[in-house]
């Protein structure tokens, strides 16, 4: 009898160990075919991999994320899904919002407050994560990124997605080249921004070949209809000493992508209605703050031992239309923790 009890206990221990190992593996799932490597670590780590290892750079991941956001702004579900599948193959895994705290290690203190009016079934944002390593000052660190982006299947505005429309009219006659139809700017409070701005004149929307209109043609009675949408992408970088898995938030980054569609159903050129020669205008601008998603600055902050998080983010993307009139001042949410991005 005693021997039978010992056998049952031994079996229980084995099953528990297997269950624990399975849970730990699911919390840190790596792609079997690809290894994600920091761009500035390629030269120093390439010798550590076998010749069969397929290396993906962090910059490759970032490029795919930008392309997917562009597909979201264009409502291109097929392209969005194809890019997401590629990210999964590379080792960028999706995680449920409620399970994020399992990634952060034993020393993580769960945030006890959440965004208002959210439930465990709410899925306004898509959360993803992946791992790398980084060597700084001769010490190697484990790095985990938690990403958040708008959920394409959610209808309406959310924390990371905003949209709107506006109709504007001009008040003073001008020339086709002299009337700005659209301008998208960038406001960045933390760090300077990369990406410039977008400027479109009314002449840029004219089919000059078929209309025969010159850039100096006189224009009046212009009506312009604007539809815009803003998508915000977030990256939180957590750092731990290699092998310890006690992650600390050390880098916080936010960028915004604005899409604007403009139609001109009414205008008078040289005294005649000329709407047949006006094309719709579709423009996008991605505003990227300086040092966006930088592992170097996040690890340096962690290694310093000081309290604080390195951060770089965009504040807003103001959109103006005819005669400098405001179309939208799209303000980013810039959630400090993932809990605020849902």
C-alpha positions, 0 to 999 in steps of 0.5 A: 500500500505504501509503495502504491501511494509513493508511486501515485505521488511520483506520478503527480510530481511528474505531471506537475513538472510537465504542466509547469514546463508547458506553462513556462514554454507557452509564456516564452514561445520562440519561433523554431525557424527564425531568431530575432536579433537586434540590428547593432548586435548582428556583427557580435552574435552572428558566430553564435548561430548555426548556418541553418539559423534564419535571422530576422532583424528588429528593423525588419519587424518594425518595417512589417509593423509599419506596413500592417498599420498602413493596411489598417488605415486603408481598410485592407484586411487581406494585406493586414492578415498576410503581414500578421501571418509573417510576423507570427512566423518570425516569432512575434506572438499575440498574447491576450491582454489579461495574460500580459503580467505572466510575461513580466517575471516574479518581481512584477507588481500587477497594476490594480487599475484599468481603463474605464469601461473595459472588461476581460472580453474587450479587444480594442487593441492587439497585444504582441510580444517578442524577445531579443538579447542585448549586450551593453557595457560587457553585460548581456541582458534579456529584452522583451518587447510588448507591442500594442496596435489597433484591432482592425476588427473593432468598429469605432474609435478606441484608445489607439484608433481615432477617425473623423470627417470634415467639410470645408469651403474656401472664402477667397479666390486663388490659383490652383497652385496657390490653394493648399488642399491638405497639410499634415503636420507633427507635434512631438513633445518628447524628442524630435520627429522623423518623417517630415510633413505632407503638403498637397495643393489643389493643383496636385489633385487636378488631372492636368493632362485631360483638363488642360488647366494650368497651375495659375488658373483662377479657382473659387467656390471650392468644397472639400470633403475630408475623411481621416483616421489615426492609428497609434502603435506602442512599444514597451521595452522590458529589460532583465539581467540575462537568465533572471526573467525579472523584467523592468519597464525601461523604454516606452515609445509611441508613434502615430500614422495618419491617413486622410482622404480628400474629395472635391465635389465642387469648385469653379475654375476660370468661371466654369465648373470643373469637378470632372477633372479633380481627383480624390487625394489619399495621403498617409504620414507616419510620425516617428519620434527620435530614437523610437523603439531604441533598445540601446536607450532602454538597456542603458536606462536599466543598467544605470540602476536609476529610477525612470523610463526612457521615453519618446513619443508623438503628441499629435498630428494636426491636419489642416485643409483649405486656407489653413482651416483645421480639419482635425487635431488628432491627439495620441493617447500615449498610454504609459503602461499596456493596461491603458492601451486596451 
